[in-house]
């Protein structure tokens, strides 16, 4: 894909959210289904229709003739980049493009997970699909444990990459007498050789368990370095328990998922597919727990808010540390001359309704405010959003 490729991380997302263009910023998302081999796949038709609507509104003179000419000319120049977003031969299931009309800059990204199928022209990038990807595709770790050691894998936004292998190597030179040939005994009696092999295997396993236990600090360091919120541990039940205890005792709050399945020899793609359902469920549980935490913190008088009015007030004071938002809820309000957002029915001191500008999507504005202020943003899936059904589907944990 053309343009400047973007890696999804807090810094790059904050930079995207800070883009402004009064004429407009074109945002295009597409989710390519590799199974759709038709000449006109669904995502291409959906995005094409949305782009046609953008053109029609611009041609109708929405914003004046000069703006219309600038938008139409920019759309024409962006055709190669847009075609790359829609091309099924390109890598990545989810693709996105962000392009201000007034400059030649183009930002693109790809992820191995669904995003959306849409095209939007507004004064800022459209960020909601990206916020959803950050919630459900957040960095996670996979520890594939076996008798050879631990294979450490980073999994983010559907892409798996190997971090390192922590190999178990055993010096058995002093144990040779334990592996003496089996002695010939009377029929039906256990042989001394078989007992020696049993002792050898037990001793190997004891050393392996000690080795795995010794890795706990190193694994904790890797998890911190890569920002893992969830970790899946695969392997034999006795072995993965030795690794799990280290993760559970870490001061960082992580979801730990155990899969009693030896996966060390699988490909990265196979391992990602194996752990994906369990990690997705862990993320949904985390979303619900986060919504409950924000609600209960607020009810107990702690550093939290619930509801649209109080959360917007916290944003105006730059106090939001973590925005928790129902991804499907429509929230409307208006904007004051100083840029502050308010629900309908609320006005800043000294202002009249006539001075306020209509804001049809306060959810999108809060996502944008969260990213630009360095706050975390969690878009709640429906089952977690039910926790905040009586609070306008919005809450926040505050800095103070």
Long-range contacts (C-beta under 8 A, 24 or more apart in sequence): 1-81, 1-84, 1-85, 1-90, 1-95, 1-97, 1-108, 1-110, 2-80, 2-81, 2-84, 2-106, 2-108, 3-81, 3-97, 3-99, 3-105, 3-106, 3-107, 3-108, 4-105, 4-106, 4-107, 4-108, 5-107, 5-108, 5-109, 5-110, 6-98, 6-107, 6-108, 6-109, 7-109, 8-109, 8-111, 8-130, 8-133, 8-134, 8-156, 8-157, 10-374, 13-127, 13-130, 13-134, 13-371, 14-371, 14-372, 14-374, 16-98, 16-107, 16-125, 16-127, 16-130, 16-371, 17-124, 17-125, 17-127, 17-367, 17-368, 17-371, 17-372, 18-372, 19-98, 19-100, 19-107, 19-124, 19-125, 20-123, 20-124, 21-100, 21-101, 21-102, 21-103, 21-123, 22-102, 22-123, 23-63, 23-67, 23-70, 23-71, 23-100, 23-101, 23-102, 24-67, 24-71, 24-100, 24-101, 24-121, 24-122, 24-123, 25-98, 25-99, 25-100, 25-101, 25-121, 25-122, 25-123, 25-124, 25-125, 26-54, 26-74, 26-75, 26-78, 26-97, 26-98, 26-99, 26-100, 26-101, 26-119, 26-120, 26-121, 27-96, 27-97, 27-98, 27-118, 27-119, 27-120, 27-121, 27-122, 27-125, 27-126, 28-82, 28-85, 28-96, 28-97, 28-118, 28-119, 28-120, 29-94, 29-95, 29-96, 29-115, 29-116, 29-117, 29-118, 29-119, 29-126, 29-129, 30-85, 30-86, 30-94, 30-95, 30-96, 30-115, 30-116, 30-117, 31-93, 31-94, 31-95, 31-114, 31-115, 31-116, 31-117, 32-86, 32-88, 32-90, 32-92, 32-93, 32-94, 32-95, 33-93, 34-88, 34-93, 36-88, 41-88, 42-117, 43-86, 43-117, 44-86, 46-117, 46-118, 47-85, 47-86, 47-117, 47-118, 47-119, 48-86, 50-117, 50-118, 50-119, 50-120, 51-75, 51-82, 51-119, 53-119, 54-119, 54-120, 54-121, 57-121, 58-121, 70-101, 70-102, 71-101, 71-121, 74-99, 74-101, 77-104, 78-106, 81-106, 81-108, 84-108, 93-158, 94-129, 94-133, 94-157, 96-129, 96-130, 98-125, 111-137, 111-157, 111-158, 111-159, 112-157, 112-158, 112-159, 113-137, 113-157, 113-158, 124-368, 126-364, 127-364, 127-367, 127-368, 127-371, 128-327, 128-363, 128-364, 128-367, 128-379, 131-327, 131-367, 131-371, 131-377, 131-379, 132-327, 132-379, 133-157, 134-377, 134-379, 135-283, 135-287, 135-377, 135-378, 135-379, 135-380, 135-381, 136-280, 136-283, 136-381, 138-229, 138-230, 138-283, 139-226, 139-227, 139-228, 139-229, 140-228, 140-229, 140-230, 140-231, 140-232, 140-275, 140-279, 141-222, 141-223, 141-226, 141-228, 141-230, 141-231, 141-232, 142-231, 142-232, 142-233, 142-234, 142-271, 142-272, 142-275, 143-219, 143-231, 143-232, 143-233, 143-234, 143-235, 143-240, 143-243, 144-234, 144-235, 144-262, 144-263, 144-264, 144-266, 144-271, 145-212, 145-233, 145-234, 145-235, 145-236, 145-239, 145-240, 145-243, 145-264, 146-235, 146-236, 146-239, 146-262, 146-264, 146-265, 147-208, 147-239, 148-264, 149-211, 150-212, 150-215, 150-219, 150-243, 151-264, 152-219, 152-222, 153-268, 153-271, 153-272, 154-226, 154-228, 155-272, 155-275, 155-279, 158-272, 159-272, 160-268, 160-269, 160-271, 160-272, 161-268, 162-268, 163-222, 163-226, 164-222, 166-215, 166-218, 166-219, 168-208, 168-211, 168-212, 170-204, 170-207, 170-208, 172-200, 172-204, 175-200, 175-203, 178-203, 205-238, 208-239, 209-238, 209-239, 209-242, 212-239, 212-242, 212-243, 213-242, 213-245, 213-246, 215-243, 215-246, 216-243, 216-245, 216-246, 216-247, 216-249, 217-246, 219-243, 219-246, 219-247, 220-246, 220-247, 220-250, 220-252, 223-247, 223-250, 223-252, 223-254, 224-252, 228-254, 229-254, 229-255, 229-283, 229-286, 230-254, 230-255, 230-256, 230-257, 230-279, 230-282, 230-283, 230-286, 231-255, 231-256, 231-257, 232-257, 232-258, 232-259, 232-275, 232-278, 232-279, 233-257, 233-258, 233-259, 234-259, 234-261, 234-262, 234-263, 234-264, 234-271, 234-274, 234-275, 235-259, 235-260, 235-261, 235-262, 235-263, 235-264, 236-260, 236-262, 255-282, 255-283, 255-285, 255-286, 257-282, 284-381, 284-383, 284-384, 287-378, 287-380, 287-381, 287-384, 288-380, 288-383, 288-384, 288-387, 290-322, 290-324, 290-378, 290-384, 291-324, 291-380, 291-384, 291-385, 291-387, 291-388, 291-395, 292-387, 293-397, 294-322, 294-324, 294-388, 294-395, 294-396, 294-397, 295-387, 295-388, 295-391, 295-395, 297-397, 298-395, 303-397, 303-398, 303-399, 303-400, 304-395, 304-396, 304-397, 304-398, 305-395, 305-396, 305-398, 306-388, 306-391, 306-392, 306-394, 306-395, 307-391, 307-392, 307-394, 307-395, 308-333, 308-343, 308-362, 308-392, 308-394, 309-342, 309-343, 309-346, 311-366, 311-394, 311-395, 311-396, 312-340, 312-341, 312-342, 312-343, 312-362, 312-366, 314-396, 314-398, 315-341, 315-366, 315-369, 315-373, 316-340, 316-341, 318-373, 318-399, 319-398, 319-399, 319-400, 320-369, 320-370, 320-373, 320-375, 320-396, 320-397, 320-398, 320-399, 321-375, 321-376, 321-396, 321-397, 321-398, 321-399, 322-375, 322-376, 322-377, 322-378, 322-396, 322-397, 323-366, 323-367, 323-369, 323-370, 323-375, 323-376, 323-377, 323-378, 323-394, 323-396, 324-378, 324-380, 324-388, 324-394, 324-395, 324-396, 324-397, 325-363, 325-366, 325-367, 325-377, 325-378, 325-379, 325-380, 325-393, 325-394, 326-363, 326-379, 326-380, 326-385, 326-388, 326-393, 326-394, 327-363, 327-379, 327-380, 327-381, 327-385, 328-382, 328-385, 328-393, 329-363, 329-385, 329-392, 329-393, 329-394, 330-361, 330-363, 331-361, 331-362, 331-363, 331-366, 331-392, 331-393, 331-394, 332-358, 332-359, 332-360, 332-361, 332-362, 333-359, 333-362, 334-358, 334-359, 335-359, 341-365, 341-366, 341-369, 363-394, 366-394
